[in-house]
């Protein structure tokens, strides 16, 4: 009986307050001609490895990558690859 009651309480709480991963902004999709800003390869050739860093200022701009290695290169040293130092604050998250 306790297990059933705790499951019911959990379900009610989950409906009332969804987890942080269930909502929020969706990941911008990469296009057929998007190039990785680090290595210059076509991102569409590697659909299972695509990762995206969206801008925190909206969905108008995002960088798409063909693998995790390039994502971490730009995450830790953005000025070296694509942007001015002030745009490091614009990188919102990593979508993989």
C-alpha contacts under 8 A as a table, 3 or more apart, distances in Angstrom:
res1	aa1	res2	aa2	distance
1	X	4	X	5.21
1	X	5	X	6.22
2	X	5	X	5.10
2	X	6	X	6.05
3	X	6	X	5.20
3	X	7	X	6.15
4	X	7	X	5.15
4	X	8	X	6.24
5	X	8	X	5.07
5	X	9	X	6.23
6	X	9	X	5.09
6	X	10	X	6.10
7	X	10	X	5.08
7	X	11	X	6.16
8	X	11	X	5.12
8	X	12	X	6.25
9	X	12	X	5.18
9	X	13	X	6.19
10	X	13	X	5.14
10	X	14	X	6.04
11	X	14	X	5.04
11	X	15	X	6.25
12	X	15	X	5.20
12	X	16	X	6.22
13	X	16	X	4.97
13	X	17	X	5.85
13	X	18	X	7.80
14	X	17	X	5.21
14	X	18	X	5.07
14	X	19	X	7.07
15	X	18	X	5.87
18	X	22	X	6.49
18	X	23	X	7.75
19	X	22	X	5.55
19	X	23	X	7.63
20	X	23	X	6.30
20	X	24	X	7.57
21	X	24	X	7.39
27	X	52	X	7.51
27	X	54	X	7.61
27	X	95	X	6.52
28	X	52	X	7.57
28	X	54	X	7.22
28	X	59	X	6.81
28	X	62	X	7.18
30	X	34	X	6.38
30	X	43	X	7.47
30	X	44	X	7.34
30	X	64	X	6.35
31	X	34	X	5.37
31	X	44	X	6.95
32	X	42	X	7.81
32	X	43	X	7.51
32	X	44	X	5.39
33	X	42	X	6.65
33	X	43	X	7.65
33	X	44	X	7.26
34	X	42	X	6.05
34	X	43	X	5.87
34	X	44	X	7.16
34	X	64	X	6.95
35	X	40	X	5.35
35	X	41	X	5.47
35	X	42	X	4.65
35	X	43	X	5.62
35	X	64	X	7.11
35	X	65	X	7.34
36	X	39	X	5.77
36	X	40	X	4.80
36	X	41	X	5.44
36	X	42	X	6.36
36	X	43	X	6.09
36	X	63	X	7.44
36	X	64	X	5.87
36	X	65	X	4.65
36	X	66	X	6.15
36	X	70	X	7.91
37	X	40	X	5.64
37	X	63	X	7.18
37	X	64	X	7.61
37	X	65	X	7.16
37	X	81	X	6.78
37	X	82	X	6.52
38	X	65	X	7.85
38	X	70	X	5.99
38	X	73	X	7.81
38	X	74	X	7.24
38	X	81	X	5.99
38	X	82	X	7.80
39	X	70	X	7.41
41	X	66	X	7.15
42	X	45	X	5.88
42	X	46	X	7.90
42	X	66	X	7.23
43	X	46	X	5.79
43	X	47	X	7.16
43	X	50	X	6.47
43	X	64	X	6.83
43	X	65	X	5.98
43	X	66	X	4.81
44	X	47	X	5.71
44	X	50	X	7.80
44	X	66	X	7.88
45	X	66	X	7.99
46	X	49	X	5.48
46	X	50	X	6.32
46	X	66	X	6.05
47	X	50	X	5.43
47	X	66	X	7.96
49	X	66	X	5.74
49	X	67	X	5.18
49	X	68	X	7.40
49	X	96	X	7.48
50	X	64	X	6.80
50	X	65	X	5.62
50	X	66	X	4.96
50	X	67	X	6.02
50	X	96	X	6.38
51	X	64	X	5.81
51	X	65	X	5.18
51	X	66	X	6.63
51	X	67	X	6.51
51	X	68	X	6.98
51	X	71	X	7.04
51	X	94	X	6.98
51	X	95	X	5.43
51	X	96	X	4.27
52	X	62	X	6.68
52	X	63	X	5.65
52	X	64	X	4.46
52	X	65	X	6.13
52	X	71	X	7.78
52	X	94	X	5.82
52	X	95	X	4.92
52	X	96	X	6.39
53	X	62	X	5.69
53	X	63	X	5.31
53	X	64	X	6.59
53	X	71	X	7.83
53	X	91	X	6.28
53	X	92	X	6.81
53	X	93	X	5.71
53	X	94	X	4.83
53	X	95	X	6.20
54	X	58	X	7.80
54	X	59	X	6.83
54	X	61	X	6.44
54	X	62	X	4.13
54	X	63	X	6.34
54	X	91	X	6.15
54	X	92	X	5.89
54	X	93	X	6.49
54	X	94	X	7.35
54	X	95	X	7.95
55	X	58	X	5.93
55	X	59	X	6.68
55	X	60	X	7.69
55	X	61	X	5.85
55	X	62	X	5.61
55	X	90	X	5.29
55	X	91	X	4.99
55	X	92	X	5.53
56	X	59	X	7.92
56	X	90	X	5.05
56	X	91	X	5.82
56	X	92	X	4.61
57	X	60	X	7.92
57	X	90	X	6.73
58	X	61	X	7.12
59	X	62	X	7.05
65	X	68	X	7.56
65	X	70	X	6.44
65	X	71	X	6.23
66	X	70	X	7.28
67	X	70	X	5.81
67	X	71	X	6.65
68	X	71	X	5.00
68	X	72	X	6.30
69	X	72	X	5.49
69	X	73	X	6.32
70	X	73	X	5.00
70	X	74	X	6.37
71	X	74	X	5.48
71	X	75	X	6.04
71	X	94	X	7.94
72	X	75	X	4.84
72	X	76	X	6.12
73	X	76	X	5.66
73	X	77	X	6.03
73	X	78	X	7.61
74	X	77	X	5.02
74	X	78	X	4.58
74	X	79	X	7.96
74	X	80	X	7.64
74	X	81	X	6.44
74	X	82	X	7.88
75	X	78	X	5.88
75	X	88	X	7.99
77	X	80	X	5.76
77	X	81	X	7.33
78	X	81	X	5.64
78	X	82	X	6.17
78	X	83	X	6.05
78	X	84	X	7.54
78	X	85	X	6.98
78	X	87	X	7.86
78	X	88	X	6.15
79	X	82	X	6.09
79	X	83	X	4.97
79	X	84	X	5.14
79	X	85	X	5.16
79	X	88	X	7.65
80	X	83	X	7.35
83	X	86	X	7.97
83	X	87	X	6.17
83	X	88	X	7.75
84	X	87	X	5.71
84	X	88	X	7.63
85	X	88	X	5.78
86	X	89	X	6.28
86	X	90	X	7.80
87	X	90	X	5.00
87	X	91	X	7.06
88	X	91	X	5.72
89	X	92	X	7.59
